[in-house]
Amino acid sequence: DSIDHSVGLEMLVRIGDDRILVDCGNGAVRRMVEAGESPRDVHTVLITHMHSDHSIDLGHFLITRWILFNQRSLRLVGPPGLREHVDTLLRLLAWDIKIRHFDERLTDEARRVDVREVKAGETVEGDHWRATPIAVDHFPVEHAYAWRLDADGASLVISGDTAPCEPL
C-alpha cells in the first residue's frame, strides 16, 4: 500500500582504494556519509539509466566533492543522454559554483567532470577493475543497464530497474 522512499537506489562498491558509485538517487550523499564514506573519495559514478530517481542527487554529489576539496577529477559513465543531463546540471549550478569560488580553491583537475556515454558491452577500466554495461529491459527506456564489475577474479552485477531478461 505504501512506498518506502528512504530505500536507496544506489550502491557504493569498494575495490581496493577505489570507490565506485552506481547511480546517484535521492539521499545518496547523506547515506554515504552515514555509512562512513565520503563523496570526496568517489572518482567514478556509473549510471544505469536516465530516470531522475537514479540521478537526482548528482548535483549535490558534485558540490559536496568540491566543498570537501577532492583532488581528482570525476568520471561519470552511463547511457546516451548523460552528457546533456550533466551539462544542464552544471548550468543550473553555475551560480552556486561561482559564489563558492571553486575556480580559485580547486585545481582544474579537481573540478573536471569527464562524461562518457557508453553502449551495452563497452568497458570502463579502473586501476584494478573493469565495468561493463549490460542492456536490461526497462520499457520504454531505450538505454537501461545493469553494470557488471570485475576485479581480482570476482564479479558483481548491479542492475537498475528491469523486468526479468536473459542478459541478466
Accessible surface in RSA format (square Angstrom, percent):
REM  Atomic radii and reference values for relative SASA: ProtOr
REM  Chains: A
REM  Algorithm: Lee & Richards
REM  Probe-radius: 1.40
REM  Slices: 20
REM RES _ NUM      All-atoms   Total-Side   Main-Chain    Non-polar    All polar
REM                ABS   REL    ABS   REL    ABS   REL    ABS   REL    ABS   REL
RES ASP A   1   209.98 147.1 120.72 120.2  89.26 211.1  48.48 114.1 161.50 161.1
RES SER A   2   107.59  90.9  74.71  99.7  32.88  75.7  45.45  96.8  62.14  87.0
RES ILE A   3   137.05  78.0 117.29  87.4  19.76  47.6 120.71  86.9  16.34  44.3
RES ASP A   4    88.62  62.1  69.06  68.7  19.57  46.3  37.07  87.3  51.55  51.4
RES HIS A   5   145.50  79.5 124.34  86.4  21.17  54.1  88.39  91.1  57.12  66.5
RES SER A   6    72.94  61.6  56.96  76.0  15.97  36.8  46.34  98.7  26.59  37.3
RES VAL A   7    99.75  65.6  82.67  74.8  17.08  41.2  88.13  76.6  11.62  31.5
RES GLY A   8    29.38  36.2   0.00   N/A  29.38  36.2   5.68  15.6  23.70  53.1
RES LEU A   9    76.11  42.4  56.21  40.2  19.90  50.0  62.22  43.7  13.89  37.4
RES GLU A  10    24.94  14.3  10.00   7.6  14.94  35.6   7.88  15.2  17.06  13.9
RES MET A  11    99.35  51.5  95.12  63.0   4.24  10.1  67.47  57.4  31.89  42.2
RES LEU A  12    52.96  29.5  21.17  15.1  31.79  79.9  21.17  14.9  31.79  85.5
RES VAL A  13    17.77  11.7  14.82  13.4   2.95   7.1  17.77  15.4   0.00   0.0
RES ARG A  14   156.02  65.5 128.65  65.6  27.37  65.2  19.39  26.5 136.63  82.8
RES ILE A  15    23.68  13.5  17.08  12.7   6.60  15.9  20.43  14.7   3.25   8.8
RES GLY A  16    68.22  84.1   0.00   N/A  68.22  84.1  42.48 116.6  25.74  57.6
RES ASP A  17   144.06 100.9 119.38 118.8  24.69  58.4  37.37  88.0 106.69 106.4
RES ASP A  18    24.79  17.4  23.51  23.4   1.28   3.0   9.09  21.4  15.70  15.7
RES ARG A  19    49.99  21.0  47.22  24.1   2.77   6.6   1.99   2.7  47.99  29.1
RES ILE A  20     0.56   0.3   0.56   0.4   0.00   0.0   0.56   0.4   0.00   0.0
RES LEU A  21     0.76   0.4   0.76   0.5   0.00   0.0   0.76   0.5   0.00   0.0
RES VAL A  22     1.46   1.0   1.29   1.2   0.17   0.4   1.29   1.1   0.17   0.5
RES ASP A  23     1.58   1.1   1.58   1.6   0.00   0.0   0.00   0.0   1.58   1.6
RES CYS A  24     0.00   0.0   0.00   0.0   0.00   0.0   0.00   0.0   0.00   0.0
RES GLY A  25     0.31   0.4   0.00   N/A   0.31   0.4   0.31   0.9   0.00   0.0
RES ASN A  26   102.79  70.9  95.83  92.6   6.96  16.8  23.28  56.0  79.51  76.9
RES GLY A  27    11.59  14.3   0.00   N/A  11.59  14.3  10.41  28.6   1.19   2.7
RES ALA A  28     0.45   0.4   0.00   0.0   0.45   1.0   0.00   0.0   0.45   1.2
RES VAL A  29     7.11   4.7   7.11   6.4   0.00   0.0   7.11   6.2   0.00   0.0
RES ARG A  30   125.82  52.8 119.90  61.1   5.92  14.1  65.08  88.9  60.74  36.8
RES ARG A  31    54.57  22.9  49.99  25.5   4.58  10.9  45.59  62.3   8.99   5.4
RES MET A  32     9.73   5.0   6.23   4.1   3.50   8.3   9.47   8.1   0.25   0.3
RES VAL A  33    89.07  58.6  78.76  71.3  10.31  24.9  79.38  69.0   9.69  26.3
RES GLU A  34   120.84  69.4  80.92  61.2  39.92  95.0  49.43  95.6  71.41  58.3
RES ALA A  35    78.07  71.8  40.81  63.0  37.27  84.8  53.88  75.9  24.20  64.1
RES GLY A  36    70.24  86.6   0.00   N/A  70.24  86.6  37.59 103.2  32.65  73.1
RES GLU A  37    24.79  14.2  18.67  14.1   6.11  14.6   7.85  15.2  16.94  13.8
RES SER A  38    31.67  26.8  29.57  39.5   2.10   4.8  27.56  58.7   4.12   5.8
RES PRO A  39     0.21   0.2   0.21   0.2   0.00   0.0   0.21   0.2   0.00   0.0
RES ARG A  40    88.14  37.0  86.44  44.1   1.70   4.0  18.15  24.8  70.00  42.4
RES ASP A  41    60.45  42.3  58.41  58.1   2.04   4.8  12.97  30.5  47.48  47.4
RES VAL A  42     0.06   0.0   0.06   0.1   0.00   0.0   0.06   0.1   0.00   0.0
RES HIS A  43    30.90  16.9  28.26  19.6   2.64   6.7  15.72  16.2  15.18  17.7
RES THR A  44     7.34   5.2   7.10   7.2   0.24   0.6   0.71   1.0   6.63  10.0
RES VAL A  45     0.00   0.0   0.00   0.0   0.00   0.0   0.00   0.0   0.00   0.0
RES LEU A  46     0.00   0.0   0.00   0.0   0.00   0.0   0.00   0.0   0.00   0.0
RES ILE A  47     0.00   0.0   0.00   0.0   0.00   0.0   0.00   0.0   0.00   0.0
RES THR A  48     0.78   0.6   0.78   0.8   0.00   0.0   0.78   1.0   0.00   0.0
RES HIS A  49     0.42   0.2   0.42   0.3   0.00   0.0   0.08   0.1   0.34   0.4
RES MET A  50    53.77  27.8  33.97  22.5  19.80  47.1  35.24  30.0  18.53  24.5
RES HIS A  51    78.52  42.9  75.65  52.6   2.87   7.4  50.19  51.7  28.33  33.0
RES SER A  52    70.12  59.3  61.79  82.5   8.33  19.2  30.47  64.9  39.64  55.5
RES ASP A  53    64.00  44.8  59.99  59.7   4.02   9.5  34.99  82.3  29.02  28.9
RES HIS A  54     2.77   1.5   2.77   1.9   0.00   0.0   2.77   2.9   0.00   0.0
RES SER A  55     2.26   1.9   0.38   0.5   1.87   4.3   0.00   0.0   2.26   3.2
RES ILE A  56   109.37  62.2  85.25  63.5  24.13  58.2  88.87  64.0  20.51  55.6
RES ASP A  57    15.63  10.9  15.19  15.1   0.44   1.0   0.49   1.2  15.14  15.1
RES LEU A  58     0.24   0.1   0.24   0.2   0.00   0.0   0.24   0.2   0.00   0.0
RES GLY A  59     6.28   7.7   0.00   N/A   6.28   7.7   5.44  14.9   0.84   1.9
RES HIS A  60    94.75  51.8  83.77  58.2  10.98  28.1  60.26  62.1  34.49  40.1
RES PHE A  61     0.00   0.0   0.00   0.0   0.00   0.0   0.00   0.0   0.00   0.0
RES LEU A  62     0.09   0.1   0.08   0.1   0.01   0.0   0.09   0.1   0.00   0.0
RES ILE A  63    12.29   7.0  12.29   9.2   0.00   0.0  12.29   8.9   0.00   0.0
RES THR A  64    20.37  14.5  20.32  20.6   0.05   0.1  15.76  21.2   4.61   7.0
RES ARG A  65     0.66   0.3   0.66   0.3   0.00   0.0   0.00   0.0   0.66   0.4
RES TRP A  66     8.41   3.4   8.34   4.0   0.07   0.2   7.95   4.2   0.46   0.7
RES ILE A  67    65.58  37.3  60.34  45.0   5.24  12.6  60.34  43.4   5.24  14.2
RES LEU A  68    71.50  39.8  62.93  45.0   8.58  21.6  65.43  46.0   6.07  16.3
RES PHE A  69    89.49  44.8  89.49  55.4   0.00   0.0  89.49  54.3   0.00   0.0
RES ASN A  70     0.19   0.1   0.00   0.0   0.19   0.5   0.19   0.5   0.00   0.0
RES GLN A  71   106.67  59.6  95.15  69.5  11.52  27.4  45.24  96.3  61.43  46.6
RES ARG A  72   119.70  50.3 119.70  61.0   0.00   0.0  46.66  63.8  73.04  44.3
RES SER A  73    16.57  14.0  13.29  17.7   3.28   7.5   0.00   0.0  16.57  23.2
RES LEU A  74     0.00   0.0   0.00   0.0   0.00   0.0   0.00   0.0   0.00   0.0
RES ARG A  75    66.38  27.9  66.09  33.7   0.29   0.7  29.08  39.7  37.30  22.6
RES LEU A  76     0.00   0.0   0.00   0.0   0.00   0.0   0.00   0.0   0.00   0.0
RES VAL A  77     0.00   0.0   0.00   0.0   0.00   0.0   0.00   0.0   0.00   0.0
RES GLY A  78     0.00   0.0   0.00   N/A   0.00   0.0   0.00   0.0   0.00   0.0
RES PRO A  79     0.44   0.3   0.44   0.4   0.00   0.0   0.44   0.4   0.00   0.0
RES PRO A  80    49.94  36.4  39.25  35.8  10.69  38.9  39.70  32.8  10.25  63.7
RES GLY A  81    34.26  42.2   0.00   N/A  34.26  42.2  25.28  69.4   8.98  20.1
RES LEU A  82     0.00   0.0   0.00   0.0   0.00   0.0   0.00   0.0   0.00   0.0
RES ARG A  83   115.46  48.5 115.46  58.9   0.00   0.0  44.58  60.9  70.87  43.0
RES GLU A  84   128.89  74.0 123.88  93.7   5.01  11.9  43.91  84.9  84.98  69.4
RES HIS A  85    60.50  33.1  53.52  37.2   6.98  17.9  39.29  40.5  21.20  24.7
RES VAL A  86     1.43   0.9   1.43   1.3   0.00   0.0   1.43   1.2   0.00   0.0
RES ASP A  87    65.09  45.6  61.63  61.3   3.46   8.2  14.19  33.4  50.91  50.8
RES THR A  88    52.56  37.4  52.56  53.3   0.00   0.0  45.16  60.7   7.40  11.2
RES LEU A  89    28.09  15.6  27.06  19.4   1.03   2.6  27.85  19.6   0.24   0.6
RES LEU A  90    51.50  28.7  47.86  34.2   3.64   9.2  48.28  33.9   3.22   8.7
RES ARG A  91   161.48  67.8 144.42  73.6  17.06  40.6  75.84 103.7  85.64  51.9
RES LEU A  92   136.83  76.2 107.65  77.0  29.18  73.4 111.39  78.2  25.44  68.5
RES LEU A  93    32.39  18.0  31.87  22.8   0.52   1.3  32.39  22.7   0.00   0.0
RES ALA A  94    52.14  47.9  46.33  71.5   5.81  13.2  49.35  69.5   2.79   7.4
RES TRP A  95   177.25  71.1 170.13  82.3   7.13  16.7 150.27  80.1  26.98  43.8
RES ASP A  96    33.22  23.3  32.47  32.3   0.74   1.8  12.99  30.6  20.23  20.2
RES ILE A  97    38.89  22.1  38.26  28.5   0.62   1.5  38.26  27.6   0.62   1.7
RES LYS A  98   158.19  77.2 149.37  91.7   8.81  21.0  99.17  89.3  59.01  62.9
RES ILE A  99    92.65  52.7  81.17  60.5  11.48  27.7  81.98  59.0  10.67  29.0
RES ARG A 100    85.94  36.1  79.98  40.8   5.96  14.2  15.52  21.2  70.42  42.7
RES HIS A 101    87.84  48.0  87.84  61.1   0.00   0.0  62.67  64.6  25.17  29.3
RES PHE A 102     0.17   0.1   0.17   0.1   0.00   0.0   0.17   0.1   0.00   0.0
RES ASP A 103    91.95  64.4  72.72  72.4  19.23  45.5  26.01  61.2  65.94  65.8
RES GLU A 104   134.55  77.2  95.81  72.5  38.74  92.2  43.24  83.6  91.31  74.6
RES ARG A 105   103.75  43.6  76.84  39.2  26.91  64.1  45.77  62.5  57.99  35.1
RES LEU A 106    12.97   7.2   2.37   1.7  10.60  26.6   7.39   5.2   5.58  15.0
RES THR A 107    80.69  57.4  71.27  72.3   9.42  22.5  77.66 104.3   3.03   4.6
RES ASP A 108   108.38  75.9  99.13  98.7   9.25  21.9  38.21  89.9  70.16  70.0
RES GLU A 109    75.76  43.5  70.53  53.4   5.23  12.4  41.19  79.7  34.57  28.2
RES ALA A 110     1.13   1.0   1.13   1.7   0.00   0.0   1.13   1.6   0.00   0.0
RES ARG A 111    67.89  28.5  58.45  29.8   9.44  22.5  11.11  15.2  56.78  34.4
RES ARG A 112   109.75  46.1 101.69  51.8   8.05  19.2  55.66  76.1  54.08  32.8
RES VAL A 113    27.85  18.3   4.90   4.4  22.95  55.3   4.90   4.3  22.95  62.3
RES ASP A 114    54.62  38.3  50.88  50.6   3.75   8.9  25.50  60.0  29.12  29.0
RES VAL A 115    18.01  11.9   5.33   4.8  12.68  30.6   5.46   4.7  12.55  34.0
RES ARG A 116    90.11  37.8  88.36  45.0   1.75   4.2  41.49  56.7  48.62  29.5
RES GLU A 117    65.03  37.3  43.75  33.1  21.28  50.7  11.94  23.1  53.09  43.3
RES VAL A 118     1.44   0.9   0.00   0.0   1.44   3.5   1.32   1.1   0.12   0.3
RES LYS A 119   138.15  67.4 137.73  84.5   0.41   1.0  81.19  73.1  56.96  60.7
RES ALA A 120    49.24  45.3  25.73  39.7  23.51  53.5  25.93  36.5  23.30  61.7
RES GLY A 121    51.00  62.9   0.00   N/A  51.00  62.9  30.93  84.9  20.07  45.0
RES GLU A 122    63.89  36.7  56.66  42.9   7.23  17.2  35.85  69.3  28.04  22.9
RES THR A 123    53.51  38.1  43.97  44.6   9.54  22.7  21.93  29.5  31.57  47.7
RES VAL A 124     0.23   0.1   0.00   0.0   0.23   0.5   0.23   0.2   0.00   0.0
RES GLU A 125    99.97  57.4  89.24  67.5  10.73  25.6  51.94 100.5  48.03  39.2
RES GLY A 126    21.05  26.0   0.00   N/A  21.05  26.0   9.12  25.0  11.93  26.7
RES ASP A 127   118.05  82.7  86.76  86.4  31.29  74.0  18.24  42.9  99.81  99.5
RES HIS A 128   135.14  73.9 119.71  83.2  15.43  39.5  86.18  88.8  48.95  57.0
RES TRP A 129    11.72   4.7   2.91   1.4   8.80  20.7   7.57   4.0   4.14   6.7
RES ARG A 130    98.64  41.4  98.57  50.2   0.07   0.2  12.06  16.5  86.58  52.5
RES ALA A 131     0.00   0.0   0.00   0.0   0.00   0.0   0.00   0.0   0.00   0.0
RES THR A 132    24.85  17.7  24.85  25.2   0.00   0.0  20.51  27.5   4.34   6.6
RES PRO A 133     1.27   0.9   0.00   0.0   1.27   4.6   0.00   0.0   1.27   7.9
RES ILE A 134    34.05  19.4  31.44  23.4   2.61   6.3  34.05  24.5   0.00   0.0
RES ALA A 135    50.04  46.0  46.27  71.4   3.77   8.6  46.57  65.6   3.47   9.2
RES VAL A 136    17.43  11.5   0.28   0.3  17.15  41.3   4.02   3.5  13.41  36.4
RES ASP A 137    66.32  46.5  58.72  58.4   7.61  18.0  19.86  46.7  46.47  46.3
RES HIS A 138    35.82  19.6  32.90  22.9   2.92   7.5  26.60  27.4   9.21  10.7
RES PHE A 139   178.34  89.2 153.38  95.0  24.96  64.9 156.30  94.8  22.04  63.1
RES PRO A 140   105.99  77.2  83.36  76.0  22.63  82.3  84.34  69.6  21.65 134.6
RES VAL A 141    38.53  25.4  22.64  20.5  15.89  38.3  28.88  25.1   9.65  26.2
RES GLU A 142   150.96  86.7 114.75  86.8  36.20  86.2  48.03  92.9 102.93  84.0
RES HIS A 143    60.16  32.9  55.66  38.7   4.50  11.5  38.45  39.6  21.71  25.3
RES ALA A 144     2.76   2.5   0.76   1.2   2.00   4.6   0.76   1.1   2.00   5.3
RES TYR A 145     4.41   2.1   3.70   2.1   0.71   1.8   3.36   2.5   1.05   1.3
RES ALA A 146     0.00   0.0   0.00   0.0   0.00   0.0   0.00   0.0   0.00   0.0
RES TRP A 147     0.00   0.0   0.00   0.0   0.00   0.0   0.00   0.0   0.00   0.0
RES ARG A 148   100.90  42.4 100.90  51.4   0.00   0.0  15.33  21.0  85.57  51.9
RES LEU A 149     5.08   2.8   2.36   1.7   2.72   6.8   2.59   1.8   2.48   6.7
RES ASP A 150    19.73  13.8  17.30  17.2   2.43   5.7  11.93  28.1   7.80   7.8
RES ALA A 151    19.11  17.6   9.24  14.3   9.87  22.5  14.89  21.0   4.21  11.2
RES ASP A 152   135.81  95.1  91.56  91.1  44.25 104.6  43.32 102.0  92.49  92.2
RES GLY A 153    94.02 115.9   0.00   N/A  94.02 115.9  46.82 128.5  47.20 105.7
RES ALA A 154    64.95  59.7  55.69  85.9   9.27  21.1  62.33  87.8   2.62   6.9
RES SER A 155    64.01  54.1  27.41  36.6  36.59  84.3  20.93  44.6  43.08  60.4
RES LEU A 156    80.36  44.8  76.88  55.0   3.48   8.8  80.23  56.3   0.13   0.3
RES VAL A 157    68.53  45.1  42.63  38.6  25.89  62.4  42.63  37.0  25.89  70.2
RES ILE A 158    17.27   9.8  14.14  10.5   3.14   7.6  17.27  12.4   0.00   0.0
RES SER A 159    43.84  37.0  14.95  20.0  28.89  66.6  14.95  31.8  28.89  40.5
RES GLY A 160    13.97  17.2   0.00   N/A  13.97  17.2   6.43  17.6   7.55  16.9
RES ASP A 161    48.43  33.9  41.41  41.2   7.02  16.6  17.18  40.4  31.25  31.2
RES THR A 162    48.52  34.5  14.13  14.3  34.38  81.9  16.66  22.4  31.86  48.2
RES ALA A 163    43.66  40.1  35.85  55.3   7.81  17.8  41.62  58.6   2.04   5.4
RES PRO A 164   135.72  98.9 108.18  98.6  27.55 100.1 119.18  98.4  16.54 102.8
RES CYS A 165    34.43  26.0  10.89  12.1  23.54  55.3  21.69  55.0  12.74  13.7
RES GLU A 166   167.50  96.2 141.90 107.4  25.60  61.0  66.33 128.3 101.16  82.6
RES PRO A 167    82.37  60.0  50.40  45.9  31.98 116.2  62.42  51.5  19.95 124.0
RES LEU A 168    90.91  50.6  36.67  26.2  54.24 136.4  51.58  36.2  39.33 105.8
END  Absolute sums over single chains surface
CHAIN  1 A     9303.7       7378.6       1925.1       5104.6       4199.1
END  Absolute sums over all chains
TOTAL          9303.7       7378.6       1925.1       5104.6       4199.1
